[in-house]
């Protein structure tokens, strides 16, 4: 029996899944597959990494849904290239289906597996699913990639509105849903699925972190523009982890945002923008987008870095953000900008240190967005804040947490003798930052 294998990765859902839809529609039996990639898991520093627990939870959910369809999901722990080589030797596989992953290491992995599969007569078919527009779909008129968000977003919106779906006439073409449910009968039946590896078998333990819901009220999205900058109120969606692992459809959320709140839609466009940057300029993974910023003489004081990590800088809004991150795996968007600016500009610690720490802690860690955000804060990225823009934590607090509701939640010892004094004076730090940046950048002139 000829099989199609659908390889779940950043798309842990059965509904509105582009690659899965094409696999099911092919007419051949589809074997759902997930691989806990030992290459990736071996690099995680904590055995209680909440993201592994979240993925495992979602795989168990998929297993339940597939069992109700008289099927299941085959789950492995190991190296993808070795697992696929064995699968191809064991079963009569027509093609491997999946959805695109734009991270450099993922692209390299997929190229190797596609090449190996091709030598054995097995196809490798990948589709766009985790963003609305990808790669070079939204470019300047001369074909070059955008490096500034505003013109990119205008072209993005114009392209979105330019085409109506023929199969779904009331839908914009690029937001159309993929009706997988019409082909669920093509999931493989009568297959001996192996037990799903437990967290313990892979060297991990369940996390105690509570994961955010994938359901968001329309009222929250409607008020997003006016509430999103205030960390003391529930004004943001917390959907980042669900976008990261594809437990929700980006097209579905974009359709809702389009009708409810343009500011929320812009946040989704930022995701596409940073993915496009990563695709077009993969060097950003290891270096500044703007090469001149490699000359900055970072102080990189390890004691101060550890104080920042632990939320003990003596700057309440900064410390509240870091403690929220450490305890929940989440940090409010406005506060992310404040703490990132503080690390890079007040302490003159290399943005890559902060990027790496966020990569370890954030539930919604996504390489393109995390990298883009940190380079923005440091001034060295695309569309970045200018180097002379140094966030004043006190003014940011006055503007966005005036009553200290957020700060008091995460820094209960505030205004007591147990709270540390500021690690550095703001005016001094700002002056030092401007001098160091100016000196580094003047060398390129």
One Martini backbone bead per residue (centre of mass of N, CA, C, O) as a GRO file, in nm:
protein
  445
    1UNK     BB    1   0.092   0.039   0.026
    2UNK     BB    2   0.065   0.357  -0.040
    3UNK     BB    3   0.228   0.637   0.115
    4UNK     BB    4   0.175   0.920   0.313
    5UNK     BB    5   0.372   1.160   0.480
    6UNK     BB    6   0.304   1.355   0.768
    7UNK     BB    7   0.505   1.622   0.899
    8UNK     BB    8   0.509   1.739   1.200
    9UNK     BB    9   0.588   2.068   1.351
   10UNK     BB   10   0.463   2.395   1.314
   11UNK     BB   11   0.152   2.217   1.296
   12UNK     BB   12  -0.050   2.130   1.561
   13UNK     BB   13  -0.296   2.039   1.341
   14UNK     BB   14  -0.595   1.950   1.146
   15UNK     BB   15  -0.672   2.239   1.084
   16UNK     BB   16  -0.586   2.438   0.847
   17UNK     BB   17  -0.355   2.256   0.681
   18UNK     BB   18  -0.173   2.264   0.410
   19UNK     BB   19  -0.001   2.002   0.393
   20UNK     BB   20  -0.222   1.810   0.490
   21UNK     BB   21  -0.424   1.865   0.268
   22UNK     BB   22  -0.244   1.760   0.030
   23UNK     BB   23  -0.209   1.476   0.138
   24UNK     BB   24  -0.511   1.395   0.158
   25UNK     BB   25  -0.589   1.476  -0.147
   26UNK     BB   26  -0.419   1.252  -0.300
   27UNK     BB   27  -0.570   0.956  -0.191
   28UNK     BB   28  -0.374   0.853   0.001
   29UNK     BB   29  -0.248   0.725   0.265
   30UNK     BB   30  -0.201   0.884   0.588
   31UNK     BB   31   0.091   0.933   0.788
   32UNK     BB   32   0.133   1.047   1.089
   33UNK     BB   33   0.411   1.262   1.206
   34UNK     BB   34   0.654   1.273   1.481
   35UNK     BB   35   0.962   1.446   1.593
   36UNK     BB   36   1.185   1.425   1.849
   37UNK     BB   37   1.456   1.618   1.823
   38UNK     BB   38   1.771   1.550   1.940
   39UNK     BB   39   1.924   1.795   1.840
   40UNK     BB   40   1.744   1.997   2.002
   41UNK     BB   41   1.707   1.874   2.293
   42UNK     BB   42   2.021   1.864   2.366
   43UNK     BB   43   2.028   2.200   2.392
   44UNK     BB   44   1.870   2.197   2.641
   45UNK     BB   45   1.907   2.306   2.983
   46UNK     BB   46   1.616   2.193   3.077
   47UNK     BB   47   1.414   1.926   3.200
   48UNK     BB   48   1.161   2.159   3.228
   49UNK     BB   49   1.092   2.242   2.956
   50UNK     BB   50   0.790   2.371   2.859
   51UNK     BB   51   0.788   2.314   2.549
   52UNK     BB   52   0.794   2.007   2.566
   53UNK     BB   53   0.532   1.978   2.719
   54UNK     BB   54   0.355   2.114   2.511
   55UNK     BB   55   0.408   1.927   2.275
   56UNK     BB   56   0.319   1.668   2.416
   57UNK     BB   57   0.030   1.761   2.468
   58UNK     BB   58  -0.041   1.804   2.161
   59UNK     BB   59   0.011   1.515   2.070
   60UNK     BB   60  -0.205   1.388   2.250
   61UNK     BB   61  -0.434   1.540   2.116
   62UNK     BB   62  -0.394   1.428   1.831
   63UNK     BB   63  -0.431   1.135   1.908
   64UNK     BB   64  -0.723   1.162   1.996
   65UNK     BB   65  -0.837   1.272   1.727
   66UNK     BB   66  -0.737   1.029   1.551
   67UNK     BB   67  -0.885   0.802   1.700
   68UNK     BB   68  -1.170   0.915   1.620
   69UNK     BB   69  -1.059   0.837   1.307
   70UNK     BB   70  -0.910   0.553   1.316
   71UNK     BB   71  -0.623   0.653   1.407
   72UNK     BB   72  -0.292   0.818   1.416
   73UNK     BB   73   0.042   0.872   1.565
   74UNK     BB   74   0.378   0.876   1.478
   75UNK     BB   75   0.635   0.861   1.733
   76UNK     BB   76   0.961   1.005   1.770
   77UNK     BB   77   1.304   0.966   1.897
   78UNK     BB   78   1.547   1.162   1.714
   79UNK     BB   79   1.687   1.150   1.398
   80UNK     BB   80   1.538   1.233   1.113
   81UNK     BB   81   1.725   1.101   0.898
   82UNK     BB   82   1.712   0.815   1.027
   83UNK     BB   83   1.407   0.775   1.037
   84UNK     BB   84   1.350   0.807   0.730
   85UNK     BB   85   1.531   0.583   0.629
   86UNK     BB   86   1.370   0.357   0.772
   87UNK     BB   87   1.088   0.413   0.658
   88UNK     BB   88   1.161   0.376   0.355
   89UNK     BB   89   1.254   0.073   0.398
   90UNK     BB   90   0.967  -0.027   0.523
   91UNK     BB   91   0.794   0.155   0.331
   92UNK     BB   92   0.560   0.261   0.077
   93UNK     BB   93   0.664   0.568  -0.018
   94UNK     BB   94   0.581   0.848  -0.195
   95UNK     BB   95   0.558   1.099   0.025
   96UNK     BB   96   0.672   1.392   0.188
   97UNK     BB   97   0.495   1.598   0.407
   98UNK     BB   98   0.497   1.963   0.465
   99UNK     BB   99   0.610   2.258   0.623
  100UNK     BB  100   0.762   2.535   0.635
  101UNK     BB  101   1.102   2.625   0.739
  102UNK     BB  102   1.319   2.920   0.793
  103UNK     BB  103   1.538   2.810   0.944
  104UNK     BB  104   1.854   2.729   0.876
  105UNK     BB  105   1.859   2.443   1.011
  106UNK     BB  106   1.592   2.347   0.878
  107UNK     BB  107   1.676   2.378   0.584
  108UNK     BB  108   1.910   2.179   0.599
  109UNK     BB  109   1.748   1.934   0.689
  110UNK     BB  110   1.547   1.924   0.447
  111UNK     BB  111   1.757   1.891   0.224
  112UNK     BB  112   1.868   1.618   0.319
  113UNK     BB  113   1.599   1.459   0.313
  114UNK     BB  114   1.522   1.514   0.020
  115UNK     BB  115   1.775   1.383  -0.103
  116UNK     BB  116   1.745   1.104   0.021
  117UNK     BB  117   1.460   1.045  -0.086
  118UNK     BB  118   1.521   1.083  -0.391
  119UNK     BB  119   1.722   0.833  -0.412
  120UNK     BB  120   1.440   0.649  -0.335
  121UNK     BB  121   1.174   0.777  -0.480
  122UNK     BB  122   1.098   1.016  -0.279
  123UNK     BB  123   0.908   1.267  -0.200
  124UNK     BB  124   0.922   1.638  -0.131
  125UNK     BB  125   0.659   1.833   0.029
  126UNK     BB  126   0.618   2.189   0.062
  127UNK     BB  127   0.442   2.445   0.261
  128UNK     BB  128   0.257   2.716   0.330
  129UNK     BB  129   0.155   2.816   0.691
  130UNK     BB  130   0.297   3.028   0.920
  131UNK     BB  131   0.215   3.240   0.695
  132UNK     BB  132   0.109   3.460   0.455
  133UNK     BB  133   0.398   3.571   0.378
  134UNK     BB  134   0.690   3.474   0.189
  135UNK     BB  135   0.991   3.547   0.124
  136UNK     BB  136   0.931   3.706  -0.202
  137UNK     BB  137   0.622   3.806  -0.196
  138UNK     BB  138   0.730   4.079  -0.045
  139UNK     BB  139   0.844   4.338  -0.251
  140UNK     BB  140   0.996   4.538  -0.419
  141UNK     BB  141   0.989   4.655  -0.741
  142UNK     BB  142   1.304   4.538  -0.774
  143UNK     BB  143   1.299   4.260  -0.576
  144UNK     BB  144   1.374   4.358  -0.308
  145UNK     BB  145   1.396   4.355   0.018
  146UNK     BB  146   1.263   4.455   0.293
  147UNK     BB  147   1.384   4.674   0.592
  148UNK     BB  148   1.103   4.817   0.635
  149UNK     BB  149   0.795   4.798   0.769
  150UNK     BB  150   0.589   5.002   0.651
  151UNK     BB  151   0.616   4.934   0.343
  152UNK     BB  152   0.567   4.636   0.382
  153UNK     BB  153   0.275   4.656   0.499
  154UNK     BB  154   0.149   4.794   0.255
  155UNK     BB  155   0.212   4.569   0.051
  156UNK     BB  156   0.078   4.341   0.207
  157UNK     BB  157  -0.215   4.461   0.200
  158UNK     BB  158  -0.236   4.486  -0.106
  159UNK     BB  159  -0.199   4.185  -0.168
  160UNK     BB  160  -0.430   4.074  -0.001
  161UNK     BB  161  -0.657   4.256  -0.170
  162UNK     BB  162  -0.600   4.142  -0.481
  163UNK     BB  163  -0.746   3.854  -0.399
  164UNK     BB  164  -0.986   3.609  -0.475
  165UNK     BB  165  -1.141   3.326  -0.397
  166UNK     BB  166  -1.282   3.079  -0.590
  167UNK     BB  167  -1.362   2.859  -0.368
  168UNK     BB  168  -1.395   3.132  -0.165
  169UNK     BB  169  -1.564   3.413  -0.244
  170UNK     BB  170  -1.564   3.546   0.069
  171UNK     BB  171  -1.243   3.528   0.028
  172UNK     BB  172  -0.935   3.586   0.064
  173UNK     BB  173  -0.695   3.409  -0.081
  174UNK     BB  174  -0.465   3.427   0.159
  175UNK     BB  175  -0.714   3.334   0.382
  176UNK     BB  176  -0.777   3.066   0.315
  177UNK     BB  177  -0.902   2.760   0.379
  178UNK     BB  178  -0.814   2.423   0.469
  179UNK     BB  179  -1.033   2.141   0.416
  180UNK     BB  180  -0.945   1.868   0.576
  181UNK     BB  181  -1.217   1.731   0.677
  182UNK     BB  182  -1.292   1.618   0.382
  183UNK     BB  183  -1.020   1.393   0.425
  184UNK     BB  184  -1.003   1.207   0.687
  185UNK     BB  185  -1.037   0.917   0.551
  186UNK     BB  186  -0.713   0.919   0.465
  187UNK     BB  187  -0.631   0.816   0.709
  188UNK     BB  188  -0.478   0.575   0.843
  189UNK     BB  189  -0.549   0.234   0.875
  190UNK     BB  190  -0.453  -0.037   1.032
  191UNK     BB  191  -0.215   0.063   1.232
  192UNK     BB  192   0.089   0.015   1.414
  193UNK     BB  193   0.124   0.202   1.676
  194UNK     BB  194   0.344   0.345   1.868
  195UNK     BB  195   0.435   0.453   2.151
  196UNK     BB  196   0.457   0.740   2.311
  197UNK     BB  197   0.693   0.912   2.425
  198UNK     BB  198   0.807   1.009   2.712
  199UNK     BB  199   0.952   1.247   2.887
  200UNK     BB  200   1.140   1.062   3.049
  201UNK     BB  201   1.261   0.905   2.799
  202UNK     BB  202   1.387   1.205   2.702
  203UNK     BB  203   1.481   1.369   2.978
  204UNK     BB  204   1.206   1.476   3.101
  205UNK     BB  205   0.979   1.704   3.266
  206UNK     BB  206   0.720   1.831   3.389
  207UNK     BB  207   0.561   2.127   3.382
  208UNK     BB  208   0.420   2.399   3.591
  209UNK     BB  209   0.326   2.554   3.363
  210UNK     BB  210   0.076   2.755   3.236
  211UNK     BB  211  -0.101   2.745   2.951
  212UNK     BB  212  -0.230   2.919   2.715
  213UNK     BB  213  -0.493   2.991   2.546
  214UNK     BB  214  -0.643   2.969   2.213
  215UNK     BB  215  -0.856   3.159   2.331
  216UNK     BB  216  -1.001   3.472   2.209
  217UNK     BB  217  -1.154   3.751   2.252
  218UNK     BB  218  -1.302   3.998   2.074
  219UNK     BB  219  -1.267   4.223   2.283
  220UNK     BB  220  -0.961   4.217   2.299
  221UNK     BB  221  -0.908   4.285   2.001
  222UNK     BB  222  -1.065   4.554   1.995
  223UNK     BB  223  -0.873   4.670   2.251
  224UNK     BB  224  -0.570   4.643   2.172
  225UNK     BB  225  -0.477   4.937   2.102
  226UNK     BB  226  -0.536   5.048   2.414
  227UNK     BB  227  -0.405   4.785   2.599
  228UNK     BB  228  -0.117   4.656   2.511
  229UNK     BB  229   0.086   4.860   2.698
  230UNK     BB  230  -0.048   4.733   2.975
  231UNK     BB  231   0.066   4.496   3.203
  232UNK     BB  232  -0.175   4.502   3.431
  233UNK     BB  233  -0.345   4.412   3.186
  234UNK     BB  234  -0.547   4.195   2.977
  235UNK     BB  235  -0.436   4.304   2.648
  236UNK     BB  236  -0.323   4.029   2.552
  237UNK     BB  237  -0.325   3.708   2.393
  238UNK     BB  238  -0.094   3.475   2.425
  239UNK     BB  239  -0.040   3.329   2.123
  240UNK     BB  240   0.259   3.267   2.059
  241UNK     BB  241   0.278   2.955   2.111
  242UNK     BB  242   0.063   2.885   1.889
  243UNK     BB  243   0.217   3.001   1.652
  244UNK     BB  244   0.485   2.848   1.689
  245UNK     BB  245   0.321   2.544   1.686
  246UNK     BB  246   0.044   2.547   1.522
  247UNK     BB  247  -0.242   2.533   1.697
  248UNK     BB  248  -0.298   2.767   1.500
  249UNK     BB  249  -0.428   2.974   1.252
  250UNK     BB  250  -0.316   3.245   1.082
  251UNK     BB  251  -0.560   3.289   0.896
  252UNK     BB  252  -0.781   3.305   1.107
  253UNK     BB  253  -0.662   3.548   1.269
  254UNK     BB  254  -0.647   3.745   1.029
  255UNK     BB  255  -0.948   3.757   0.971
  256UNK     BB  256  -1.026   3.876   1.246
  257UNK     BB  257  -0.838   4.124   1.245
  258UNK     BB  258  -0.951   4.258   0.987
  259UNK     BB  259  -1.244   4.306   1.139
  260UNK     BB  260  -1.132   4.433   1.435
  261UNK     BB  261  -0.789   4.496   1.421
  262UNK     BB  262  -0.512   4.647   1.288
  263UNK     BB  263  -0.300   4.619   1.512
  264UNK     BB  264  -0.312   4.313   1.525
  265UNK     BB  265  -0.238   4.268   1.233
  266UNK     BB  266   0.046   4.399   1.253
  267UNK     BB  267   0.165   4.173   1.431
  268UNK     BB  268   0.148   3.960   1.203
  269UNK     BB  269   0.329   4.114   1.005
  270UNK     BB  270   0.584   4.105   1.174
  271UNK     BB  271   0.627   3.805   1.143
  272UNK     BB  272   0.671   3.808   0.838
  273UNK     BB  273   0.902   4.010   0.831
  274UNK     BB  274   1.110   3.842   1.000
  275UNK     BB  275   1.105   3.595   0.813
  276UNK     BB  276   1.208   3.749   0.564
  277UNK     BB  277   1.476   3.832   0.688
  278UNK     BB  278   1.584   3.548   0.747
  279UNK     BB  279   1.577   3.456   0.451
  280UNK     BB  280   1.751   3.703   0.321
  281UNK     BB  281   1.933   3.734   0.619
  282UNK     BB  282   2.094   3.485   0.781
  283UNK     BB  283   2.325   3.647   0.940
  284UNK     BB  284   2.149   3.740   1.195
  285UNK     BB  285   2.204   3.495   1.380
  286UNK     BB  286   2.534   3.599   1.424
  287UNK     BB  287   2.466   3.905   1.338
  288UNK     BB  288   2.436   4.206   1.249
  289UNK     BB  289   2.271   4.367   1.012
  290UNK     BB  290   2.463   4.597   1.096
  291UNK     BB  291   2.800   4.587   1.074
  292UNK     BB  292   2.893   4.839   1.242
  293UNK     BB  293   2.799   4.704   1.529
  294UNK     BB  294   3.057   4.521   1.575
  295UNK     BB  295   3.229   4.770   1.718
  296UNK     BB  296   3.116   4.743   1.984
  297UNK     BB  297   3.215   4.799   2.328
  298UNK     BB  298   3.138   4.577   2.528
  299UNK     BB  299   3.128   4.497   2.864
  300UNK     BB  300   3.017   4.225   2.981
  301UNK     BB  301   2.900   4.198   3.275
  302UNK     BB  302   2.823   3.923   3.461
  303UNK     BB  303   2.688   4.032   3.716
  304UNK     BB  304   2.484   4.214   3.570
  305UNK     BB  305   2.353   3.992   3.405
  306UNK     BB  306   2.247   3.824   3.647
  307UNK     BB  307   2.071   4.050   3.761
  308UNK     BB  308   1.891   4.068   3.516
  309UNK     BB  309   1.790   3.773   3.510
  310UNK     BB  310   1.677   3.793   3.825
  311UNK     BB  311   1.557   4.077   3.895
  312UNK     BB  312   1.824   4.282   4.031
  313UNK     BB  313   1.864   4.608   3.936
  314UNK     BB  314   1.658   4.841   4.070
  315UNK     BB  315   1.446   4.823   3.831
  316UNK     BB  316   1.125   4.751   3.847
  317UNK     BB  317   1.031   4.700   3.546
  318UNK     BB  318   1.261   4.508   3.482
  319UNK     BB  319   1.224   4.300   3.714
  320UNK     BB  320   0.935   4.221   3.649
  321UNK     BB  321   0.989   4.103   3.370
  322UNK     BB  322   1.198   3.882   3.452
  323UNK     BB  323   1.011   3.734   3.653
  324UNK     BB  324   0.790   3.664   3.462
  325UNK     BB  325   0.964   3.493   3.277
  326UNK     BB  326   1.078   3.285   3.488
  327UNK     BB  327   0.778   3.188   3.587
  328UNK     BB  328   0.607   3.174   3.281
  329UNK     BB  329   0.740   3.233   2.980
  330UNK     BB  330   0.653   3.541   2.996
  331UNK     BB  331   0.633   3.872   2.827
  332UNK     BB  332   0.554   4.170   2.789
  333UNK     BB  333   0.596   4.360   2.515
  334UNK     BB  334   0.680   4.632   2.639
  335UNK     BB  335   0.886   4.505   2.842
  336UNK     BB  336   1.080   4.385   2.639
  337UNK     BB  337   1.191   4.658   2.544
  338UNK     BB  338   1.298   4.758   2.816
  339UNK     BB  339   1.494   4.521   2.893
  340UNK     BB  340   1.662   4.530   2.633
  341UNK     BB  341   1.760   4.820   2.648
  342UNK     BB  342   1.896   4.795   2.923
  343UNK     BB  343   2.112   4.588   2.853
  344UNK     BB  344   2.244   4.737   2.606
  345UNK     BB  345   2.254   5.052   2.725
  346UNK     BB  346   2.302   5.052   3.033
  347UNK     BB  347   2.513   4.787   3.034
  348UNK     BB  348   2.659   4.700   2.775
  349UNK     BB  349   2.525   4.429   2.660
  350UNK     BB  350   2.507   4.198   2.449
  351UNK     BB  351   2.228   4.112   2.274
  352UNK     BB  352   2.296   3.800   2.255
  353UNK     BB  353   2.255   3.737   2.551
  354UNK     BB  354   1.952   3.803   2.558
  355UNK     BB  355   1.861   3.625   2.328
  356UNK     BB  356   1.946   3.358   2.463
  357UNK     BB  357   1.772   3.383   2.718
  358UNK     BB  358   1.501   3.396   2.574
  359UNK     BB  359   1.533   3.121   2.424
  360UNK     BB  360   1.513   2.960   2.702
  361UNK     BB  361   1.228   3.098   2.828
  362UNK     BB  362   1.036   3.126   2.596
  363UNK     BB  363   0.749   2.992   2.480
  364UNK     BB  364   0.751   3.189   2.202
  365UNK     BB  365   0.999   3.110   2.068
  366UNK     BB  366   1.138   3.287   1.782
  367UNK     BB  367   1.395   3.350   1.595
  368UNK     BB  368   1.304   3.591   1.420
  369UNK     BB  369   1.165   3.767   1.644
  370UNK     BB  370   1.388   3.769   1.857
  371UNK     BB  371   1.609   3.886   1.682
  372UNK     BB  372   1.458   4.138   1.586
  373UNK     BB  373   1.404   4.262   1.869
  374UNK     BB  374   1.700   4.286   1.966
  375UNK     BB  375   1.807   4.455   1.729
  376UNK     BB  376   1.619   4.687   1.777
  377UNK     BB  377   1.712   4.761   2.066
  378UNK     BB  378   2.026   4.795   1.976
  379UNK     BB  379   2.018   4.928   1.662
  380UNK     BB  380   2.118   4.679   1.440
  381UNK     BB  381   1.863   4.652   1.276
  382UNK     BB  382   1.580   4.650   1.132
  383UNK     BB  383   1.403   4.917   1.190
  384UNK     BB  384   1.551   5.058   1.415
  385UNK     BB  385   1.635   5.197   1.685
  386UNK     BB  386   1.813   5.442   1.757
  387UNK     BB  387   2.095   5.463   1.945
  388UNK     BB  388   1.983   5.735   2.100
  389UNK     BB  389   1.760   5.544   2.205
  390UNK     BB  390   1.682   5.555   2.557
  391UNK     BB  391   1.521   5.405   2.780
  392UNK     BB  392   1.321   5.521   3.049
  393UNK     BB  393   1.202   5.346   3.308
  394UNK     BB  394   1.045   5.569   3.459
  395UNK     BB  395   0.877   5.673   3.216
  396UNK     BB  396   0.755   5.399   3.141
  397UNK     BB  397   0.609   5.364   3.408
  398UNK     BB  398   0.437   5.623   3.405
  399UNK     BB  399   0.291   5.539   3.132
  400UNK     BB  400   0.230   5.196   3.186
  401UNK     BB  401   0.265   5.185   3.541
  402UNK     BB  402   0.162   5.409   3.743
  403UNK     BB  403   0.039   5.208   3.990
  404UNK     BB  404   0.214   4.936   4.006
  405UNK     BB  405   0.068   4.666   3.938
  406UNK     BB  406   0.293   4.501   3.802
  407UNK     BB  407   0.527   4.539   3.997
  408UNK     BB  408   0.387   4.428   4.262
  409UNK     BB  409   0.348   4.141   4.157
  410UNK     BB  410   0.678   4.084   4.099
  411UNK     BB  411   0.773   4.313   4.338
  412UNK     BB  412   0.693   4.294   4.664
  413UNK     BB  413   0.971   4.439   4.792
  414UNK     BB  414   0.901   4.705   4.735
  415UNK     BB  415   0.997   4.949   4.956
  416UNK     BB  416   1.233   4.784   5.078
  417UNK     BB  417   1.534   4.659   5.210
  418UNK     BB  418   1.531   4.408   4.991
  419UNK     BB  419   1.576   4.611   4.771
  420UNK     BB  420   1.770   4.702   4.532
  421UNK     BB  421   1.978   4.908   4.406
  422UNK     BB  422   2.074   5.062   4.150
  423UNK     BB  423   2.313   4.949   3.921
  424UNK     BB  424   2.255   5.226   3.765
  425UNK     BB  425   2.269   5.532   3.638
  426UNK     BB  426   2.088   5.670   3.398
  427UNK     BB  427   2.250   5.917   3.299
  428UNK     BB  428   2.519   5.773   3.285
  429UNK     BB  429   2.434   5.543   3.093
  430UNK     BB  430   2.348   5.715   2.856
  431UNK     BB  431   2.615   5.859   2.805
  432UNK     BB  432   2.787   5.604   2.766
  433UNK     BB  433   2.633   5.485   2.529
  434UNK     BB  434   2.670   5.720   2.326
  435UNK     BB  435   2.978   5.708   2.321
  436UNK     BB  436   3.018   5.413   2.230
  437UNK     BB  437   2.850   5.420   1.973
  438UNK     BB  438   2.981   5.663   1.834
  439UNK     BB  439   3.266   5.549   1.819
  440UNK     BB  440   3.197   5.295   1.648
  441UNK     BB  441   3.044   5.444   1.404
  442UNK     BB  442   3.276   5.648   1.319
  443UNK     BB  443   3.468   5.428   1.184
  444UNK     BB  444   3.275   5.403   0.912
  445UNK     BB  445   3.322   5.708   0.787
   0.00000   0.00000   0.00000
